[in-house]
Structure formats: structure tokens, C-alpha cells
Amino acid sequence: QVQLVESGGGLVQAGGSLRLSCAASGRTFSRYAMGWFRQAPGKEREFVVGINWNGIRTFTPDSVKGRFTISMDNAKNTVYLQMNSLKPEDTAVYYCALSDGVGRFLMSADAYDYWGQGTQVTVSS
């Protein structure tokens, strides 16, 4: 059974940084991609950033561009989200997801087969 376990969320002041981690377990993955989404209260789930097994990163929305960086450790099947210069509007539950395939449109939630439970990020002003 595939599991994605996220960690690293919490409360931080505006301008601060957090690093989220997401470890996949349960089977061996070869050609795959992982991504981060977020969902704020009362809003739809929003794509943040993705990366594939080759280290190729996706487009990032303007809301996080230049502040959030994704990286991957293939040996550990772990993806990281480094979040800098955090703003109150970054407050959300952050979800990692794994796409077990190639050629998918990674900015769509439909591309992903497995999801983590989510981790809360709260940015105070």
C-alpha cells in the first residue's frame, strides 16, 4: 500500500521560511513525478509546483514564483518544498501527491494517483 507522509508544517511569521517534506513508501517507483498542492479555507485546491524523476520542474504560479522551490531525493522517494518569504496568503493545508506515470499534465490534480494527508501551514502577519 502506497503511503505519502508529509511533515514540516507549522506556524511561522510573515517573511519566514518553512521546509515541507513528503516521503513515499510502499513500493518502488521508477518513472514518476511528485507535486505539491495547497488548499486554503473556502478555496479550491491550488497547484503549487511539481517535479519528475529526472529533476525537471514544472511551471509555478505567480503566487509562489521565486519564493517556493521543489526538490527531490530519488534514493529516498522524498520530495521537499522549500518555502521562503512566506505571506499570510500562503496559509493553507499543503498536500503532496505522486503521479505514477509519464507524460501527464502535472498541474492537474487528476494526474496524481496518491495523496498525502496534508500538513497545515499558517503564516501570521
Contact map, one row per residue, 1 for C-alpha under 8 A:
11100000000000000000000011100000000000000000000000000000000000000000000000000000000000000000000000000000000000000000000000000
11110000000000000000000111100000000000000000000000000000000000000000000000000000000000000000000000000000000000000100000000000
11111000000000000000001111000000000000000000000000000000000000000000000000000000000000000000000000000000000000000111000000000
01111100000000000000011110000000000000000000000000000000000000000000000000000000000000000000000110000000000000000111100000000
00111110000000000000111100000000000000000000000000000000000000000000000000000000000000000000000000000000000000000001100000000
00011111000000000001111000000000000000000000000000000000000000000000000000000000000000000000001100000000000000000001111000000
00001111100000000001110000000000000000000000000000000000000000000000000000000000000000000000000000000000000000000000001000000
00000111110000000111100000000000000000000000000000000000000000000000000000000000000000000000000000000000000000000000001000000
00000011111000000111000000000000000000000000000000000000000000000000000000000000000000000000000000000000000000000000001111000
00000001111100000100000000000000000000000000000000000000000000000000000000000000000000000000000000000000000000000000001111000
00000000111110000000000000000000000000000000000000000000000000000000000000000000000000000000000000000000000000000000000011110
00000000011111011100000000000000000000000000000000000000000000000000000000000000000000000000000000000000000000000000000011110
00000000001111110000000000000000000000000000000000000000000000000000000000000000000001000000000000000000000000000000000000111
00000000000111110000000000000000000000000000000000000000000000000000000000000000000011110000000000000000000000000000000000111
00000000000011111000000000000000000000000000000000000000000000000000000000000000000111100000000000000000000000000000000000000
00000000000111111100000000000000000000000000000000000000000000000000000000000000000111000000000000000000000000000000000000000
00000000000100111110000000000000000000000000000000000000000000000000000000000000011111000000000000000000000000000000000000000
00000001110100011111000000000000000000000000000000000000000000000000000000000000011100000000000000000000000000000000000000000
00000001100000001111100000000000000000000000000000000000000000000000000000000001111000000000000000000000000000000000000000000
00000111100000000111110000000000000000000000000000000000000000000000000000000001111000000000000000000000000000000000000000000
00001111000000000011111000000000000000000000000000000000000000000000000000000111100000000000000000000000000000000000000000000
00011110000000000001111100000000000000000000000000000000000000000000000000000111000000000000000100000000000000000001000000000
00111100000000000000111110000000000000000000000000000000000000000000000000011110000000000000000000000000000000000000000000000
01111000000000000000011111000000000000000000000000000000000000000000000000011100000000000000000000000000000000000000000000000
11110000000000000000001111110000000000000000000000000000000000000000000000001000000000000000000000000000000000000000000000000
11100000000000000000000111110000000000000000000000000000000000000000000000000000000000000000000000000000000000000000000000000
11000000000000000000000011111000000000000000000000000000000000000000000000000000000000000000000000000000000000000000000000000
00000000000000000000000011111100000000000000000000000000000000000000000000000000000000000000000000000000000000000000000000000
00000000000000000000000000111111000000000000000000000000000000000000000000001000000000000000000000010000000000000000000000000
00000000000000000000000000011111000000000000000000001000000000000000000000000000000000000000000000000000000000000000000000000
00000000000000000000000000001111100000000000000000011000000000000000000000000000000000000000000000011100000000000000000000000
00000000000000000000000000001111110000000000000000011000000000000000000000000000000000000000000001111100000000000000000000000
00000000000000000000000000000011111000000000000001111000000000000000000000000000000000000000000001111100010000000000000000000
00000000000000000000000000000001111100000000000001110000000000000000000000000010000000000000000111100000000000000000000000000
00000000000000000000000000000000111110000000001111100000000000000000000000000000000000000000000111000000010000000000000000000
00000000000000000000000000000000011111000000001111000000000000000000000000000000100000000000011110000000000000000000000000000
00000000000000000000000000000000001111100000111110000000000000000000000000000000000000000000011110000000000000000000000000000
00000000000000000000000000000000000111110000111100000000000000000000000000000000000000000001111000000000000000000000000000000
00000000000000000000000000000000000011111011110000000000000000000000000000000000000000000001110000000000000000000000000000000
00000000000000000000000000000000000001111111100000000000000000000000000000000000000000000011100000000000000000000000000000000
00000000000000000000000000000000000000111110000000000000000000000000000000000000000000000001000000000000000000000000000000000
00000000000000000000000000000000000000011111000000000000000000000000000000000000000000000000000000000000000000000000000000000
00000000000000000000000000000000000000111111100000000000000000000000000000000000000000000000000000000000000000000000000000000
00000000000000000000000000000000000000110111110000000000000000000000000000000000000000000000000000000000000000000000000000000
00000000000000000000000000000000000011110011111000000000000000000000000000000000000000000000000000000000000000000000000000000
00000000000000000000000000000000000011100001111100000000000000000000000000000000000000000000000000000000000000000000000000000
00000000000000000000000000000000001111000000111110000000000010000000000000000000000000000000000000000000001110000000000000000
00000000000000000000000000000000001111000000011111000000000110010000000000000000000000000000000000000000000000000000000000000
00000000000000000000000000000000001110000000001111100000111110000000110000000000000000000000000000000000001000000000000000000
00000000000000000000000000000000111100000000000111110000111000000000010000000000000000000000000000000000011000000000000000000
00000000000000000000000000000000111000000000000011111111110000000000011100000000000000000000000000000000000000000000000000000
00000000000000000000000000000011110000000000000001111111100000000000000000000000000000000000000000000000000000000000000000000
00000000000000000000000000000111100000000000000000111111000000000000000101000000000000000000000000000000000000000000000000000
00000000000000000000000000000000000000000000000000111111000000000000000000000000000000000000000000000000000000000000000000000
00000000000000000000000000000000000000000000000000111111100000000000001100000000000000000000000000000000000000000000000000000
00000000000000000000000000000000000000000000000000111111110000000000000000000000000000000000000000000000000000000000000000000
00000000000000000000000000000000000000000000000011110011111000000000010000000000000000000000000000000000000000000000000000000
00000000000000000000000000000000000000000000000011100001111100000000000000000000000000000000000000000000011000000000000000000
00000000000000000000000000000000000000000000000011000000111110000000000000000000000000000000000000000000000000000000000000000
00000000000000000000000000000000000000000000000110000000011111011000000000000000000000000000000000000000000000000000000000000
00000000000000000000000000000000000000000000001110000000001111111000000000000000000000000000000000000000000000000000000000000
00000000000000000000000000000000000000000000000000000000000111111000000000000000000000000000000000000000000000000000000000000
00000000000000000000000000000000000000000000000000000000000011111000000000000000000000000000000000000000000000000000000000000
00000000000000000000000000000000000000000000000100000000000111111111000000000000000000000000000000000000000000000000000000000
00000000000000000000000000000000000000000000000000000000000111111111000000000000000000000000000000000000000000000000000000000
00000000000000000000000000000000000000000000000000000000000000011111100000000000000000000000000000000000000000000000000000000
00000000000000000000000000000000000000000000000000000000000000011111100000000000001111000000000000000000000000000000000000000
00000000000000000000000000000000000000000000000000000000000000011111110000000000111100000000000000000000000000000000000000000
00000000000000000000000000000000000000000000000010000000000000000111111000000000111000000000000000000000000000000000000000000
00000000000000000000000000000000000000000000000011100000100000000001111100000011110000000000000000000000000000000000000000000
00000000000000000000000000000000000000000000000000100010000000000000111110000011100000000000000000000000000000000000000000000
00000000000000000000000000000000000000000000000000101010000000000000011111001111000000000000000000000000000000000000000000000
00000000000000000000000000000000000000000000000000000000000000000000001111111110000000000000000000000000000000000000000000000
00000000000000000000000000000000000000000000000000001000000000000000000111111100000000000000000000000000000000000000000000000
00000000000000000000000000000000000000000000000000000000000000000000000011111100000000000000000000000000000000000000000000000
00000000000000000000001100000000000000000000000000000000000000000000000011111100000000000000000000000000000000000000000000000
00000000000000000000001110001000000000000000000000000000000000000000000111111110000000000000000000000000000000000000000000000
00000000000000000000111100000000000000000000000000000000000000000000000111111111000000000000000000000000000000000000000000000
00000000000000000000111000000000010000000000000000000000000000000000011110001111100000000000000000000000000000000000000000000
00000000000000000011110000000000000000000000000000000000000000000000011100000111110000000000000000000000000000000000000000000
00000000000000000011100000000000000100000000000000000000000000000001111000000011111000000000000000000000000000000000000000000
00000000000000001111000000000000000000000000000000000000000000000001110000000001111100000000000000000000000000000000000000000
00000000000000001111000000000000000000000000000000000000000000000011100000000000111111000000000000000000000000000000000000000
00000000000000111100000000000000000000000000000000000000000000000011000000000000011111000000000000000000000000000000000000000
00000000000001111000000000000000000000000000000000000000000000000010000000000000001111100000000000000000000000000000000000000
00000000000011111000000000000000000000000000000000000000000000000010000000000000001111110100000000000000000000000000000000100
00000000000001100000000000000000000000000000000000000000000000000000000000000000000011111110000000000000000000000000000000111
00000000000001000000000000000000000000000000000000000000000000000000000000000000000001111110000000000000000000000000000001111
00000000000000000000000000000000000000000000000000000000000000000000000000000000000000111110000000000000000000000000000000100
00000000000000000000000000000000000000000000000000000000000000000000000000000000000001111111000000000000000000000000000011100
00000000000000000000000000000000000000010000000000000000000000000000000000000000000000111111100000000000000000000000000111100
00000000000000000000000000000000000001111000000000000000000000000000000000000000000000000111110000000000000000000000000111000
00000000000000000000000000000000000001110000000000000000000000000000000000000000000000000011111000000000000000000000011110000
00000000000000000000000000000000000111100000000000000000000000000000000000000000000000000001111100000000000000000000011110000
00000100000000000000000000000000000111000000000000000000000000000000000000000000000000000000111110000000000000000011111000000
00010100000000000000010000000000011110000000000000000000000000000000000000000000000000000000011111000000000000000011010000000
00010000000000000000000000000000011110000000000000000000000000000000000000000000000000000000001111100000000000011111000000000
00000000000000000000000000000001111000000000000000000000000000000000000000000000000000000000000111110000000000011110000000000
00000000000000000000000000000001110000000000000000000000000000000000000000000000000000000000000011111100010000111100000000000
00000000000000000000000000001011100000000000000000000000000000000000000000000000000000000000000001111100000000011000000000000
00000000000000000000000000000011100000000000000000000000000000000000000000000000000000000000000000111111000000000000000000000
00000000000000000000000000000011100000000000000000000000000000000000000000000000000000000000000000111111000000000000000000000
00000000000000000000000000000000000000000000000000000000000000000000000000000000000000000000000000001111100000000000000000000
00000000000000000000000000000000000000000000000000000000000000000000000000000000000000000000000000001111110000100000000000000
00000000000000000000000000000000000000000000000000000000000000000000000000000000000000000000000000000011111100100000000000000
00000000000000000000000000000000101000000000000001000000010000000000000000000000000000000000000000100001111110110000000000000
00000000000000000000000000000000000000000000001011000000010000000000000000000000000000000000000000000000111110100000000000000
00000000000000000000000000000000000000000000001000000000000000000000000000000000000000000000000000000000111111110000000000000
00000000000000000000000000000000000000000000001000000000000000000000000000000000000000000000000000000000011111110000000000000
00000000000000000000000000000000000000000000000000000000000000000000000000000000000000000000000000000000000111111000000000000
00000000000000000000000000000000000000000000000000000000000000000000000000000000000000000000000000100001111111111000000000000
00000000000000000000000000000000000000000000000000000000000000000000000000000000000000000000000011110000010111111110000000000
00000000000000000000000000000000000000000000000000000000000000000000000000000000000000000000000011110000000001111110000000000
01110000000000000000000000000000000000000000000000000000000000000000000000000000000000000000000011100000000000011111000000000
00110000000000000000000000000000000000000000000000000000000000000000000000000000000000000000001111000000000000011111100000000
00111100000000000000010000000000000000000000000000000000000000000000000000000000000000000000001110000000000000000111110000000
00011100000000000000000000000000000000000000000000000000000000000000000000000000000000000000001000000000000000000011111000000
00000100000000000000000000000000000000000000000000000000000000000000000000000000000000000000111100000000000000000001111100000
00000111110000000000000000000000000000000000000000000000000000000000000000000000000000000000111000000000000000000000111110000
00000000110000000000000000000000000000000000000000000000000000000000000000000000000000000011110000000000000000000000011111000
00000000111100000000000000000000000000000000000000000000000000000000000000000000000000000111110000000000000000000000001111100
00000000111100000000000000000000000000000000000000000000000000000000000000000000000000010111000000000000000000000000000111110
00000000001111000000000000000000000000000000000000000000000000000000000000000000000001111110000000000000000000000000000011111
00000000001111000000000000000000000000000000000000000000000000000000000000000000000000110000000000000000000000000000000001111
00000000000011000000000000000000000000000000000000000000000000000000000000000000000000110000000000000000000000000000000000111
